[in-house]
Amino acid sequence: MTEQEKMASGLLYDATDPALEAQRSRCKELCHQANQIPPLQQQARNALLRTILGRTGTHFTIEPSFWCDYGYHITLGEHFYANHNLVILDCAPVTFGDNVFIAPNCGFYTAGHPMDPATRNAGLEWAKPITVGDNVWIGGGVTVLPGVTIGSNSVIGAGSVVVHDIPEGVVAVGNPCRPIKPVEG
C-alpha cells in the first residue's frame, strides 16, 4: 500500500514520503500564485483555484490568503464564501455544502499526529474527513479538527474549537465547541 493510499484510508502514513511532499509542494506553489492575483481579477483567481480544488460549485469566493495541503480533497458547494486567511489541511476529504460562509482566520485540519512521541517523531500521521453541511455560518477564528461533521443550518461561534460533531440547526460555541441553543428563524 502506498503512503497516499494509507492516507486516503485513514491509516498511519509517512507524511515525509517524497510523492506526498511533491504534491504538497506543487499545491503550495499554486496557492501562492492564487494569493498574488490582484483583487479585481476574481475570475482569474477562481480559474486557478479550480485547478487546485477537487470540485467547486459554479459560484464561490475564497479571499486571499488561502492555503491547503493537496487541494484535490476539497469540495465546495454552490455559493461558498471564505473570508481572508483560510487554511485547509486536506489530507482527507473536506466537504462543504451549499451556502457555507466562513469568517476570517479559520482552519480545517484533517491531519492528526500520534500521541506516542517515537511514532510522531518518525513523521507518521493520520487523517480523518471533515464535512460541513448546507447553510452553515462559521465565525471568525474557528478551528475544526479531524473527523468532525457540522450539520446543516448551524452556526459556529467565533473562536470555537470544534472537536466533536455538531448537529443540524444549532448555534454552537466554545472550546470545546458545543450546542447552546437552536437556530431561530
Backbone torsions as a table, in degrees:
resi	resn	phi	psi	omega
1	MET	NA	131.5	178.8
2	THR	-74.5	164.7	177.7
3	GLU	-63.9	-35.0	177.6
4	GLN	-65.7	-40.2	177.5
5	GLU	-65.7	-39.5	176.0
6	LYS	-62.5	-44.2	179.3
7	MET	-58.3	-46.6	-178.8
8	ALA	-65.8	-24.4	-178.2
9	SER	-91.7	-2.1	-178.9
10	GLY	79.3	13.7	178.6
11	LEU	-89.0	165.6	171.1
12	LEU	-61.0	134.7	178.4
13	TYR	-139.7	161.2	-179.2
14	ASP	-89.6	105.4	-178.5
15	ALA	-68.7	-13.5	178.8
16	THR	-91.1	5.7	177.1
17	ASP	-54.9	130.3	-176.8
18	PRO	-55.9	-36.8	179.7
19	ALA	-66.2	-41.9	178.0
20	LEU	-69.0	-40.5	177.0
21	GLU	-60.4	-39.8	179.5
22	ALA	-65.7	-40.5	178.4
23	GLN	-64.5	-43.3	179.2
24	ARG	-65.0	-40.7	179.2
25	SER	-62.9	-43.5	178.1
26	ARG	-62.0	-43.7	-179.8
27	CYS	-63.9	-42.9	179.1
28	LYS	-61.8	-39.5	178.1
29	GLU	-63.0	-44.1	178.9
30	LEU	-66.6	-39.4	175.9
31	CYS	-62.0	-43.3	177.6
32	HIS	-58.0	-46.4	178.6
33	GLN	-60.4	-44.8	-179.8
34	ALA	-63.0	-37.8	-179.7
35	ASN	-69.6	-17.1	-179.3
36	GLN	-91.7	-9.4	-178.4
37	ILE	-71.1	129.9	-177.8
38	PRO	-57.9	148.9	-175.6
39	PRO	-56.2	-33.4	-178.0
40	LEU	-78.7	-1.4	178.4
41	GLN	-106.8	50.3	-176.1
42	GLN	-60.5	-37.1	-179.8
43	GLN	-63.8	-41.2	178.0
44	ALA	-65.4	-40.7	178.6
45	ARG	-62.6	-46.6	179.7
46	ASN	-64.5	-35.3	177.6
47	ALA	-61.6	-43.5	178.3
48	LEU	-68.3	-41.4	178.2
49	LEU	-60.5	-35.4	177.9
50	ARG	-64.1	-27.9	176.7
51	THR	-75.4	-22.3	179.5
52	ILE	-85.2	-46.5	-170.4
53	LEU	-81.3	152.0	179.9
54	GLY	-66.3	-48.3	179.7
55	ARG	-156.8	142.3	178.3
56	THR	-133.8	159.6	168.0
57	GLY	-75.0	176.5	178.3
58	THR	-66.7	-40.7	-176.0
59	HIS	-113.2	116.8	175.4
60	PHE	-155.0	156.3	175.7
61	THR	-138.6	129.9	170.6
62	ILE	-126.6	111.7	179.6
63	GLU	-73.1	149.8	174.7
64	PRO	-70.8	152.0	-3.0
65	SER	-91.7	151.2	179.2
66	PHE	-133.2	134.6	177.6
67	TRP	-136.3	143.0	172.3
68	CYS	-146.9	168.6	-177.7
69	ASP	-85.9	-48.8	-175.1
70	TYR	-123.2	-36.0	178.5
71	GLY	85.4	-45.4	-173.8
72	TYR	-69.1	-11.8	176.4
73	HIS	-88.1	-1.2	-173.4
74	ILE	-100.5	129.4	175.8
75	THR	-121.0	127.8	177.8
76	LEU	-112.0	130.9	174.3
77	GLY	-76.7	-176.0	-179.9
78	GLU	-70.2	141.6	177.2
79	HIS	59.4	43.6	174.4
80	PHE	-80.5	136.1	175.5
81	TYR	-135.8	127.7	174.4
82	ALA	-126.0	126.2	177.5
83	ASN	-77.5	-173.5	-171.7
84	HIS	-59.5	148.1	170.8
85	ASN	68.3	50.1	174.3
86	LEU	-89.4	132.1	175.6
87	VAL	-125.0	126.2	176.5
88	ILE	-125.9	111.6	174.8
89	LEU	-90.5	93.3	-169.5
90	ASP	-98.2	59.9	174.6
91	CYS	-74.7	-17.7	172.7
92	ALA	-129.4	168.6	-179.5
93	PRO	-59.0	139.4	171.7
94	VAL	-125.1	114.9	-173.1
95	THR	-118.8	124.6	176.6
96	PHE	-112.2	133.6	177.6
97	GLY	-76.3	-164.7	179.0
98	ASP	-79.0	150.3	174.5
99	ASN	57.1	45.0	175.6
100	VAL	-95.7	132.4	178.7
101	PHE	-120.6	126.5	-177.7
102	ILE	-122.0	124.1	179.5
103	ALA	-75.1	175.1	-178.1
104	PRO	-63.0	155.8	169.8
105	ASN	62.3	43.6	178.1
106	CYS	-106.0	151.9	178.8
107	GLY	-134.9	138.6	177.4
108	PHE	-122.7	112.9	-169.6
109	TYR	-120.3	105.7	178.7
110	THR	-83.9	-19.2	-175.7
111	ALA	-82.7	141.6	173.9
112	GLY	-134.0	162.1	-177.1
113	HIS	-123.9	145.5	180.0
114	PRO	-60.9	147.5	176.8
115	MET	-71.3	-32.5	-179.6
116	ASP	-68.7	120.2	-176.2
117	PRO	-58.1	-39.2	-177.2
118	ALA	-64.9	-43.0	178.9
119	THR	-66.8	-44.5	179.5
120	ARG	-62.1	-43.8	-178.9
121	ASN	-68.8	-16.4	176.7
122	ALA	-79.1	-0.9	178.4
123	GLY	87.4	11.6	-179.2
124	LEU	-86.4	144.4	174.6
125	GLU	-149.6	176.5	178.3
126	TRP	-137.9	166.7	-179.7
127	ALA	-143.6	142.4	176.8
128	LYS	-130.8	142.7	-175.7
129	PRO	-67.9	157.0	172.8
130	ILE	-121.4	135.7	178.2
131	THR	-128.8	130.9	176.5
132	VAL	-120.8	124.7	-176.7
133	GLY	-72.8	-168.0	179.5
134	ASP	-78.7	152.3	171.3
135	ASN	59.0	40.1	-179.5
136	VAL	-102.7	137.4	174.8
137	TRP	-115.0	124.9	-179.2
138	ILE	-115.0	119.4	-176.6
139	GLY	-71.7	171.0	-176.6
140	GLY	-61.0	141.9	174.6
141	GLY	69.9	23.0	-179.9
142	VAL	-82.6	141.9	174.7
143	THR	-117.7	127.5	177.8
144	VAL	-115.2	124.9	-173.4
145	LEU	-97.0	170.8	-173.8
146	PRO	-56.0	140.6	171.8
147	GLY	82.1	5.1	-175.0
148	VAL	-85.7	141.7	168.8
149	THR	-118.4	130.3	175.2
150	ILE	-108.9	120.9	-175.9
151	GLY	-69.4	156.6	179.5
152	SER	-58.8	152.3	174.6
153	ASN	64.6	23.7	179.3
154	SER	-104.7	160.9	177.2
155	VAL	-125.0	129.7	177.5
156	ILE	-107.9	119.9	-176.0
157	GLY	-68.1	151.6	-179.1
158	ALA	-53.6	140.2	176.7
159	GLY	78.7	1.8	-177.5
160	SER	-71.7	151.7	172.5
161	VAL	-117.6	110.5	-173.5
162	VAL	-93.4	107.5	-177.0
163	VAL	-110.2	-13.7	-180.0
164	HIS	-132.3	161.5	177.2
165	ASP	-56.8	145.6	176.6
166	ILE	-116.0	129.0	-178.0
167	PRO	-71.5	172.7	177.4
168	GLU	-68.4	148.2	166.7
169	GLY	68.0	31.7	179.9
170	VAL	-127.0	157.9	165.8
171	VAL	-95.1	126.5	-178.1
172	ALA	-128.5	138.9	-176.6
173	VAL	-145.1	164.4	167.6
174	GLY	103.0	-178.2	178.6
175	ASN	-135.6	100.6	1.8
176	PRO	-75.4	151.0	-179.0
177	CYS	-66.4	134.6	178.3
178	ARG	-146.9	149.1	178.7
179	PRO	-63.0	138.1	177.4
180	ILE	-118.4	-21.9	178.7
181	LYS	-167.8	161.1	174.9
182	PRO	-72.8	152.9	172.9
183	VAL	-70.7	129.1	179.7
184	GLU	-102.7	129.0	-176.9
185	GLY	-91.4	NA	NA
